């Protein structure tokens, strides 16, 4: 499980590097145009979650703190949860990146927020949402942003 745990992060790292370090490179926008960039990390989730799917389904359909605490004693569950968090953060970061490009926000504003989002998305996302209110999307990207 240690390898899968690490792999979840490593699968997302190249996409974060593109968004943060090479935000205006033409290939970055092409690569980030699909939400499928989360798939490698979700495959890690599926591998880690498969053996625990029964208890995981029970927890998802009937949330219970004690049951979650018991499941988190399983390395596979911690790995699955980590992969889910990494995939979700990447999905949020991708949306922020695409939205910021459509609003022509300078990377000097967005790159630090993306770093914060990869580390602590519950802080990075609201800060980005507050910042984006001051920038109107370009007419040609408004429809694309609404569907992203």
Secondary structure, 3 states (H helix, E strand, C coil): CHHHHHHHHHHHHHHHHHHHHCCCCHHHHHHHCCHHHHHHHHHHHHHHHHCCHHHHHHHHHCCCHHHHHHHCCCHHHHHHHHHHHHHHHHHHHHHHHHHHHHCCCCHHHHHHHHHHHHHHHHHHHHHHHHHHCCCCCCHHHHHHHHHC
